[in-house]
Amino acid sequence: MAADYVDWLRREGRIVIVGASLAGLRAAETLREEGFTGSLTLIGDEPYEPYDRPPLSKSVLLGKASPEHTELPRRRELDAEWRLGVPAAGLDLTGKRVLLADGEEVDYDRLLIATGVRARPWPVPEEAELDGVFVLRTRDDATALTEKLRAGARRVVVIGAGFAGSEVASACREMGLEVTVAERAGAPLVGALGGVIGAVAAELHLENGVDLRTRVTVTALEGDAMGRVRAVHLSDESVVEADVVVVSLGSMRNTEWLSGSGLGAGPRGIASDAGCRAFDFRGIVTDDVFVAGDVARSPHALFGYQFLSLEHWGNAVAQAETAAHNMICPASDRRPHMWMPAFWSSQFGVNIKSVGVPPMGDELMIIQGSTAERRFVGVYGFKGRVVAAVTFDNARWLEYCQRQIEQGAPFPVEYPTVDRRPEGRQPVAADFPDPSLPTHGPTVTLSGYSPADRRLVFTPGHH
Ligand SMILES: Cc1cc2nc3c(=O)[nH]c(=O)nc-3n(C[C@H](O)[C@H](O)[C@H](O)COP(=O)(O)OP(=O)(O)OC[C@H]3O[C@@H](n4cnc5c(N)ncnc54)[C@H](O)[C@@H]3O)c2cc1C
């Protein structure tokens, strides 16, 4: 029966994908690539065909690319029905149908949820609505922000110094604008990379002329009589004039439309097994609902089977491909999503890359280069194992570090440096903030055993 069902599904089943962005598109392409000939529907609340988000805080902000020209390249022709500009508003798990906000219903045999995340808005609505206050997640956000920046803006305040906020600050400085960055933690990027690397990021901000205010929160945004933002009030009682405020307080997962559906979906995303099959609210895996991309959280063998939710471009692609494969193959051919977490950022002329899960590490060793020169490789350790690495302008070492993480190499590392004298042979505390405080980094839900106990050798498949 199971094999017959899969054969039928591949030939004439109905697959619906909710979320028509990076993960949704790559999943649709993979379904067709792997021989799915049934009906394919993509539902997206944005009116645009899938576009790429990373350029929005980089080349688009700098005017080197236009927000309209960020469409994702297509890997193949896609025979699919696109329902764009209409959000999915509900899910009937038993009846196998997606309810749309316009009242229509779309039936499915298998469903992929790839609704991603949205920018966390400024929490005071009347202040968030002031002219000149922006978030940056969508193409429309980027269009509005770039127009404002080019229309004679002078003073920009960025609230939050995670990756997105730091990239916005960097682009605005490059445009010659005055920039203040307000950050609750002691330095930029601490949620993602810890305090030691955060201190290096802070130097980058300062050297590039950013007025960096740390260990402060923004208490109010002040508007003028015309409803335009004019100042930002900080918890140290200082007031900073601003005609543009970019709120960069991390993200919220788009799961509200699933409330009451019976799926295991909530503010942390949608939990799934390693094969991308969603859990229902009882923790029982579903057979016909799959998840991928920023909205998903799934266990990773390499990190003690802890549930990882990753807001990484590469993760969205790899998870979409795995989910699509598993949706239309016999159970025995399913494969786990075992992508090695990895991301990049460019800011203040520095190319930052990371592999593994830095916030899992409690210690850090600089193994190549030096933080003083902003060109280095840092390796994170957790209970005697290498779990992550970060590079500043030194990406050629990443592949090597990745192998170390895959093999569960011992930490502190003992191999000698080959290009420069390392900063010190002793690991230091990586200095991550209290995990109960909000951070901007990839989130890791600790629910597995310690990776230090791992006895497996991780051998990623190449497909
Ligand atoms: C400014 C910016 C810069 C970035 N830079 C980097 C970078 O340098 N490196 C990196 O690794 N990653 C970066 N990222 C992250 C990367 O873009 C994401 O990981 C990626 O977009 C995730 O793809 P996704 O398809 O899972 O989710 P998304 O791209 O968030 O797409 C989800 C889609 O679903 C839609 N949707 C939501 N709810 C519904 C609903 N109910 N019905 C229908 N549709 C719905 C959303 O509107 C959206 O179109 C950046 C992101 C941003 C915003």
The ligand as an ORCA input file, in Angstrom:
! r2SCAN-3c Opt
* xyz 0 1
  C      18.171     41.638      5.084
  C      18.545     40.172      5.186
  C      19.870     39.781      5.009
  C      20.230     38.434      5.111
  N      21.535     38.085      4.929
  C      21.900     36.785      5.057
  C      23.261     36.399      4.895
  O      24.138     37.238      4.650
  N      23.575     35.074      5.039
  C      22.621     34.110      5.328
  O      22.954     32.917      5.463
  N      21.326     34.460      5.465
  C      20.941     35.756      5.354
  N      19.623     36.114      5.502
  C      18.644     35.062      5.830
  C      18.062     34.374      4.607
  O      17.578     35.318      3.694
  C      16.941     33.442      5.084
  O      17.558     32.393      5.802
  C      16.093     32.891      3.947
  O      15.399     33.914      3.289
  C      15.093     31.857      4.476
  O      14.253     31.433      3.456
  P      12.794     30.853      3.776
  O      12.201     30.541      2.436
  O      12.860     29.806      4.795
  O      11.991     32.050      4.491
  P      11.606     33.495      3.976
  O      12.629     33.996      3.011
  O      11.303     34.289      5.194
  O      10.255     33.251      3.145
  C       9.042     32.914      3.725
  C       7.941     33.405      2.806
  O       6.680     32.952      3.301
  C       5.770     34.038      3.311
  N       4.686     33.782      4.273
  C       4.719     33.937      5.620
  N       3.529     33.608      6.176
  C       2.733     33.234      5.138
  C       1.396     32.777      5.074
  N       0.634     32.619      6.159
  N       0.887     32.496      3.844
  C       1.636     32.624      2.717
  N       2.918     33.047      2.740
  C       3.462     33.344      3.933
  C       6.658     35.217      3.677
  O       6.057     36.451      3.389
  C       7.863     34.932      2.785
  O       7.658     35.385      1.483
  C      19.234     37.459      5.393
  C      17.900     37.855      5.577
  C      17.553     39.202      5.479
  C      16.119     39.626      5.681
*
